[in-house]
Protein backbone atom coordinates (compact mmCIF):
# COMPACT_ATOMS: atom_id res chain seq x y z
CA UNK A 1 0.00 0.00 0.00
CA UNK A 2 2.96 2.31 0.61
CA UNK A 3 4.16 2.00 -2.99
CA UNK A 4 0.70 3.09 -4.14
CA UNK A 5 0.89 6.24 -2.03
CA UNK A 6 4.43 7.04 -3.15
CA UNK A 7 3.61 6.57 -6.84
CA UNK A 8 0.46 8.63 -6.49
CA UNK A 9 2.45 11.43 -4.78
CA UNK A 10 5.19 11.34 -7.45
CA UNK A 11 2.55 11.49 -10.21
CA UNK A 12 0.90 14.50 -8.57
CA UNK A 13 4.27 16.24 -8.09
CA UNK A 14 5.22 15.66 -11.73
CA UNK A 15 1.84 16.97 -12.87
CA UNK A 16 2.23 20.17 -10.83
CA UNK A 17 5.83 20.69 -11.93
CA UNK A 18 4.68 20.29 -15.52
CA UNK A 19 1.97 22.90 -15.08
CA UNK A 20 4.37 25.34 -13.40
CA UNK A 21 6.96 24.84 -16.16
CA UNK A 22 4.35 25.46 -18.87
CA UNK A 23 3.17 28.63 -17.10
CA UNK A 24 6.75 29.95 -16.95
CA UNK A 25 7.45 29.03 -20.57
CA UNK A 26 4.28 30.78 -21.76
CA UNK A 27 4.96 33.81 -19.55
CA UNK A 28 8.48 34.05 -20.99
CA UNK A 29 7.13 33.81 -24.53
CA UNK A 30 4.54 36.46 -23.76
CA UNK A 31 7.26 38.71 -22.33
CA UNK A 32 9.51 38.21 -25.36
CA UNK A 33 6.64 38.89 -27.75
CA UNK A 34 5.68 41.99 -25.77
CA UNK A 35 9.27 43.23 -26.02
CA UNK A 36 9.29 42.58 -29.77
CA UNK A 37 6.07 44.52 -30.27
CA UNK A 38 7.15 47.36 -27.97
CA UNK A 39 10.55 47.63 -29.61
CA UNK A 40 9.41 47.19 -33.19
CA UNK A 41 9.78 50.88 -33.89
CA UNK A 42 13.24 51.09 -32.35
CA UNK A 43 16.23 48.78 -32.37
CA UNK A 44 15.69 45.88 -29.97
CA UNK A 45 19.38 45.11 -29.97
CA UNK A 46 21.75 46.68 -27.48
CA UNK A 47 25.45 47.43 -27.72
CA UNK A 48 27.88 45.90 -25.26
CA UNK A 49 31.67 45.82 -25.17
CA UNK A 50 33.31 42.40 -25.26
CA UNK A 51 36.98 41.50 -25.30
CA UNK A 52 37.69 39.29 -28.30
CA UNK A 53 41.22 38.39 -29.30
CA UNK A 54 42.71 40.68 -26.66
CA UNK A 55 41.05 43.88 -27.95
CA UNK A 56 37.75 45.29 -26.72
CA UNK A 57 35.06 45.35 -29.41
CA UNK A 58 31.58 46.76 -29.36
CA UNK A 59 29.03 44.23 -30.56
CA UNK A 60 25.28 44.41 -31.03
CA UNK A 61 23.35 41.76 -29.10
CA UNK A 62 19.68 40.98 -28.63
CA UNK A 63 18.73 40.76 -24.95
CA UNK A 64 15.61 38.71 -25.72
CA UNK A 65 17.58 35.64 -26.74
CA UNK A 66 16.95 32.58 -24.58
CA UNK A 67 19.79 31.35 -22.36
CA UNK A 68 22.14 34.28 -23.17
CA UNK A 69 25.83 34.59 -22.30
CA UNK A 70 26.75 36.22 -18.97
CA UNK A 71 27.40 39.69 -20.44
CA UNK A 72 23.99 39.75 -22.12
CA UNK A 73 22.38 38.39 -18.94
CA UNK A 74 23.77 41.32 -16.90
CA UNK A 75 22.47 43.78 -19.47
CA UNK A 76 19.07 42.09 -19.49
CA UNK A 77 18.89 42.29 -15.69
CA UNK A 78 19.34 46.05 -15.87
CA UNK A 79 16.55 46.54 -18.41
CA UNK A 80 13.90 44.17 -17.00
CA UNK A 81 11.91 44.34 -13.78
CA UNK A 82 12.61 41.86 -10.98
CA UNK A 83 9.52 39.78 -11.78
CA UNK A 84 10.33 39.62 -15.46
CA UNK A 85 13.91 38.67 -14.68
CA UNK A 86 12.71 35.77 -12.50
CA UNK A 87 10.58 34.55 -15.42
CA UNK A 88 13.54 34.94 -17.79
CA UNK A 89 15.89 33.08 -15.42
CA UNK A 90 13.45 30.17 -15.03
CA UNK A 91 13.03 30.11 -18.81
CA UNK A 92 16.80 30.03 -19.24
CA UNK A 93 16.96 26.92 -17.06
CA UNK A 94 13.98 25.26 -18.75
CA UNK A 95 15.22 26.00 -22.26
CA UNK A 96 18.92 25.24 -21.68
CA UNK A 97 18.58 21.62 -22.93
CA UNK A 98 17.52 23.01 -26.32
CA UNK A 99 20.07 25.84 -26.56
CA UNK A 100 22.18 24.00 -29.14
CA UNK A 101 19.31 24.01 -31.65
CA UNK A 102 19.09 26.89 -34.10
CA UNK A 103 21.99 28.94 -32.76
CA UNK A 104 22.48 30.65 -36.12
CA UNK A 105 18.86 31.78 -36.29
CA UNK A 106 17.30 35.06 -35.22
CA UNK A 107 16.59 35.26 -31.47
CA UNK A 108 12.82 35.30 -31.95
CA UNK A 109 13.05 32.13 -34.05
CA UNK A 110 15.18 30.53 -31.34
CA UNK A 111 12.60 31.56 -28.77
CA UNK A 112 9.77 29.99 -30.78
CA UNK A 113 11.71 26.76 -31.35
CA UNK A 114 12.70 26.50 -27.68
CA UNK A 115 9.16 27.31 -26.55
CA UNK A 116 7.66 24.66 -28.82
CA UNK A 117 10.10 22.02 -27.61
CA UNK A 118 9.57 23.06 -23.98
CA UNK A 119 5.81 22.79 -24.33
CA UNK A 120 6.18 19.38 -25.94
CA UNK A 121 8.52 18.04 -23.26
CA UNK A 122 7.24 19.77 -20.14
CA UNK A 123 3.61 20.17 -21.10
CA UNK A 124 2.83 16.96 -22.96
CA UNK A 125 5.38 14.28 -22.12
CA UNK A 126 5.51 15.03 -18.39
CA UNK A 127 1.71 14.92 -18.26
CA UNK A 128 1.76 11.53 -20.02
CA UNK A 129 4.38 10.29 -17.55
CA UNK A 130 2.27 11.50 -14.61
CA UNK A 131 -0.79 9.73 -16.04
CA UNK A 132 1.14 6.49 -16.49
CA UNK A 133 2.45 6.65 -12.92
CA UNK A 134 -1.05 7.28 -11.61
CA UNK A 135 -2.41 4.33 -13.60
CA UNK A 136 0.37 2.11 -12.27
CA UNK A 137 -0.39 3.22 -8.71
CA UNK A 138 -4.09 2.50 -9.20
CA UNK A 139 -3.32 -0.95 -10.63
CA UNK A 140 -1.06 -1.76 -7.66
CA UNK A 141 -3.80 -0.62 -5.27
CA UNK A 142 -6.46 -2.71 -7.04
CA UNK A 143 -4.20 -5.77 -7.01
CA UNK A 144 -3.50 -5.26 -3.32
CA UNK A 145 -7.21 -4.93 -2.50
CA UNK A 146 -8.09 -7.98 -4.64
CA UNK A 147 -5.41 -10.03 -2.93
CA UNK A 148 -6.66 -8.93 0.51
CA UNK A 149 -10.26 -9.81 -0.43
CA UNK A 150 -9.19 -13.20 -1.79
CA UNK A 151 -7.26 -13.92 1.42
CA UNK A 152 -10.25 -12.90 3.56
CA UNK A 153 -12.56 -15.13 1.48
CA UNK A 154 -10.13 -18.05 1.81
CA UNK A 155 -9.98 -17.59 5.59
CA UNK A 156 -13.80 -17.49 5.80
CA UNK A 157 -14.09 -20.69 3.76
CA UNK A 158 -11.51 -22.49 5.88
CA UNK A 159 -12.99 -21.39 9.19
CA UNK A 160 -16.56 -22.12 8.15
CA UNK A 161 -17.72 -18.61 9.02
CA UNK A 162 -18.78 -17.85 5.50
CA UNK A 163 -22.14 -16.13 5.46
CA UNK A 164 -24.06 -15.90 2.22
CA UNK A 165 -25.07 -12.41 1.24
CA UNK A 166 -28.58 -13.69 0.39
N, C-alpha and C positions, 0 to 999 in steps of 0.2 A: 504494500500500500504506500510505502514511503517513496518508491520510485515513481509511482503515479503522481504524487504531489510535487516531486522535484521536476519531472518532465512538464507538468502543467505550469509550474512557476516559470521554468525556462522559456516555454512557448509564449507565455504572457509577456515576459521581459523582452524577448526578441520582437514581438509584435509592437510593443511600445517604443523600443529603440528604432524600429523601422519607421514608425509614424513620426517620431521626432526628427530623424534624419531627413525624411521627405519634406517636412515643414521647413527645416533649415535650407535644404537645397532649393526649394521653391522661393523662399524669402531671399536667398542670395541671387537667384535669377531675376526676381522682381527688382531688387536693388540695382543689379547691373543694367537691366533694361531701362529703369528709371534714369540712371546716369547717362545712358546712351541718348535717350530722348532729351534730357535736360541739356546735354552738351552737344547736341547735334548742330547748333548754330556756331559753336566755338570749338576749338581743338580740344579733344578729350585726352590727348596725350600730354605728358608733362616732361620737362627737361630735368635730367639729373646728371651729375658729374660722376663718372666712373673711371677708375684707373685701369687702362688696358695696355699691356706691353710697356709698363713703366711710365707712361705719360697720361695725365688726366685728359679725358675726352668727355664732351657733353653729348649725351645721347637722348633721343626722344623715346619715352616708354609709355605704355598704356597702363594706368593703375587699376583698370578693371579686369586685368587678366587673372585667371584662377591660378592659385598656388604660385605667386610671384617670387622672384629672388628677394633677398633681405633688404636691399636698397630700395626696391619698389615698395616692399611691405612698409618700411618706415615712412615713406612718402604718403602711402595710402592711409596710414594711421593718422597723419596730420590732417588729411582732407575729409575723413569720415567721422561721424559721431561715434561715441563709445558703443552704442547698441549696434550700429551698422558694422563696426569693426569686429564685434563678437560674432555676428552672422558671417562675415567674411572669413574670420579665422576658423570657424567650424566648417565652412565650405572648403577652405584650403585643406583641412584634414580629410574631409569626406571625398574630395576630388583628387587627392594626391595619387591614389592608385592608377588614375587615368592620365596623369600629367605627361606621359610619354607620347600620347596620341595627339596628332595634329599640331605639333609644336611650330611648324612653319606656317600655320594658318593665322588669320586675323583673330585677335582676342575674343571678339564676340562669337566667332565660329567655334573656337575652343570652348567657350562657356556653354554653348548649346550642345556640343558633343559631350562634354563632361556631365552636364545636367541630364541629358538623355540616358547616359550610361549609369549615372547615380540613381536615377529613378527606376531603371530596370533592376539594378542590383539591390538597392536598399528598399525600394518600394514594392517590387514584385517578388523577387526571389526570396527575400527575408520573410515576406508574408507567407509564401508557399512553405518555407521551412517551418515557420511557426505553426501552420496548419497541420503539417505532417507530424510534428512533435505532439501536438494536441491529440491527433487521432491515435498515435501510438500510446499515449498516456491513457486515453479512454479504452483502448483495446486491452491494455494491461489491467486496468480496473475491472472491466467486464470479465476477463479471464479469472481474476482473483475472486470476484463475487461468485462466479459460476462454480469455481472449485470449492469455495466455502459452502455453498448450497448443496453441492454434491456430497461433500463430507458430512454435512448435517443430515442429509437424507439417508446416507449409509448408516450413520450412527442410530438413527431412529429405526431403521429396518432391523438392525442387529439387536437392539435393545427391546424391540417389540412395542415401543411406545408410539408407533406410527398411528396417527389419527387421520382418517379420511376427511377431506374437506367437505364432503357431501353430508 
